[in-house]
Amino acid sequence: MKAEELDELFDNGEDITEYLDMSTLTKNGTRTKKVNVDFPEWVINSLDHEAKKIGVTRQSIIKVWIAERLKEEAEHLRVG
């Protein structure tokens, strides 16, 4: 199908999803990027203890806690 034909279908409000390759879609900001962070040993031990309590990995608890804090900060900025 030519781009002009696809444009015309879209402009006419028709469903064009059958012509799209959905396997290549990504949501903005969801691509992962590695970072290295040095923590004191007591922080690592505390993280491991908390992660073990809830049955997740150290990496998982770090990601969740940081994401929660960033969300809280964003909400605080919206309200304040």
N, C-alpha and C positions, 0 to 999 in steps of 0.2 A: 504494500500500500504506500502511496506517495504521501509526503507530509501535507500537501495541500488537501488531499482527501481526508486525512485524519483531522486536520484543522476544521474542515467543513462539518464533519460529524460532531466534533466537540462544540463548535459554534451553534449547531442545531440542537444542542442539549442531549445528544445521544450518548449511550454508554460506550466508552472506548476502551474499557479495561481489558477486553479480550485481545487488544492489539499491543498492550504494554507488557514489558518483561518485568514482573513484580519481584523476581529473584534478586534484582540488583538495587532495590530500594533500601535506603538507610534514613533514619531519623536524624535530623541535625543535632549535633552534640552528643551522639551516642557512640561515636568511634572511641575506642580505648587508646590510652597513651600511657606508657610506663613511666613511673617516677621512682626515684630512690629516696627514702627518708631514713635518717638515722635517729633512733630513739634510745634513751637511756635503758639500761637493762631492766629496771623496775617497771618501766612502761610496757616493755615487751612481755614481762611476766604477768602483769595485770591484764593486758590484752588477751594473752593465752588463757588465763583463768576465766575471764568473762566469756570468751569464745567457746571454751569447753562447756561452761554452764548452759549455754543455749544451743550447743551442738553445731557450731559453724566454724569455719577456718578463721585464722587471724586476719587474713586479707579481707574476708567478707565483713567482719565486724568493723574493721577500719573504714571500709568503703561506706557501709551503712551509717556509721556514726558521723563521718564527715559530711555525707549527703544530708543527713538530718540537720546538722548544725548549719549548713549553708542554706537550707530551706528556712530554718528559723530566722536567720539573719536577713534573708530576702523579705520575709513577712514583716519583720521588725521595721525594715526600711519603708515598706509600703504603708504601714500603720503610722509610723512616726513622722 
